[in-house]
């Protein structure tokens, strides 16, 4: 019956890893006032009728803390890339100089920083909910294994291990959020 406990733990670990990975990806989208090429990862471009990630049609670099430069591999793509960035609702306005797109990232106001911090907290809460759901699923697996012959002691041991794992992942989420909030609030 040890394999039932191992299976429940493995499944919970996988779901909790996915929750923290998703949190990290979502927090990358929350900008902290500095220009970074990852700000444009979610932008899709109409590349000859196919929606394509910006990274597959152009180089995205930052020249300084407030400026992004998008250099398309084909000059006719300047306009579709500009349109894609505007349509992505990132609050960025690209300037086309005929060769590249220059994007000035405006500095964040205190009000905007607080709003972004709340958004980061919201994403963190979603991750915690996913972690708790993974704990519930693992405990359900253990309870169904009890009906198939798992002893009471092994059930309690398995549940304790699941709770221990849940605590570790919840603490990890808190650390990730604290680092992001500090980054957002830093002027």
N, C-alpha and C positions, 0 to 999 in steps of 0.2 A: 503494500500500500504506500510505500515511500514514493513510488513513481507518481502517484496522484498529487502528493504534496509538491514534488519537484515540478510537475506540469503546471500546477496552479501558480507557483512562484515564477516560473519562466514566463507564463502568459502575462502575469501582472507586471513583471519587469519590462517586457516588450511594450505593453501599453503605456507604462509610465515613461519609458524612454521616448516614445512617440509624442507624449504630451509635452515633455520638456524641450524636445527638438522643435515642435511646433511653436512653443513659446519663444524660443530663440529666434526663429524665422519671423514671427510677428513683431518682435521687438526691434528687429533690424529695420523694419519699415517705419518705426517711430523715430524720426530724426531728432538729433540732439543739438541742432544749430550749426553743425559743421557739414560741409559738403563731403559726401562719400559716394563712390560709384554704386554701392549696393542700394542706394536710394532709388535707383531706376530699374532694379531687378524685376519688379512687377509690371513694367511697361511692355505692352505688346504692340508691334508695328505691323501694319498691313503691307506685307512684302509680296507684291505681285499676286494678291488675292488670298494669301495665307497669313494668319495672325502668327507672328514670329517674335520671340523674345528679343529685346533690344541688343543683348549681348551677341546675337547671331548676325546682326546687320551692321554693327558699329563698335568702335572702341570707346569706352567711357573712362575718363580719367579726371582727377581733380588737380587743378593747377595750384590752388591754395585752399585755405580753410573755408572759403565762401564761394568758390567757383568750380563748376563742373564743365568739362569740355567733351562733347560727343562728336566723334569723327567717323562718319559713315564710310563704309567700304566702297559705296557707289554714290556719286554726287546727286543723282536724281532722287535718292532716298532722303535728302535733307528735309523736304516738306512732309513726307509721311511720318518721319521720326518726330518732327516738331509737333505734328497733330497728335501722335500717340502719347507724347509726354503731357500735352495739355489735357487730353481726354482721360488720362490716368488719375486726375484730380489729386495731384500731389502738391498743388499750390506753387508750382514752378512754371516760369515763363521763359522758354528758350528764345535766344536771339540768333538769327541766321545771318552769318557774315559771308555766305557764299561758299565757304570751305568747310566750316564746322559749325556746330551749335554751341553757343556759350550760355550757360545757365548760372545766373547769380542766385545763390541761396540767401534769402533775407534772414537777418538775425531774429531770434525768437524774443517776443515780449514776455514779461513775467506772467501775464494772463495765459498766453499760449503754452508756456512751460508747465503751468499748473494743469492745463487741459491735457497735455501730452502725458503728464505724470499719472493723471486719472485713467487715461487710456491704457497705459502700461499696467496699472493696477488691475484694470478690467481683464486684460489678457492673462495676467497672473492668476486671477480668480478662475478663469476658464481652465487653465492648466491644473489648478488644485482640484477642480470639480472632476476633470478627467482622471486624475490620480485616485481620487476617492471612488470613482466608478470602477477603476481597475481593481481596487481593493475589494469592492463589493463582489465583482465577478469572480475574483480568486476565492473569496470566502464561500461563494455559492458552489464553486467547483469542489471545495473541501467538504461542504455539507452534503453534497450529492455523493461524494466518496464515502462519507460516514454511513450512508444508507446502504452502500455496497460492502461494508465490512471494515471501514477505517475505525480504529479504536478512538475512544474519547480523548485519551492523552495525546495521540498523534494529531487529532483535530485541533486541540488547544495549542500544540507546538506549531502547527502549520499556520494557524491564525495569528499567533504571536510573531512569526517570521514575516507574514504579510504586513502586519501593522508596523513592524520595525522598518521594512522596506518603504512603506508609505511615509513614515516619519523622515527618512533620509531624503526621499524625493521632494517632500514638501519643504524641507529645509533648503534644498538645492534651489527650488523655485524662489524662495524668499531671498536667497543670496543673489540670484540673477536679477530679480526685481530691484533690490537695493542698489546694485551696481548701475542699473539702467536709470533709476530715479536720480542717483547722484550725478550721472552724466547729463541728464536732461536739465537739472536745476543749476548745474555749473554754468556760470556766465562767461 
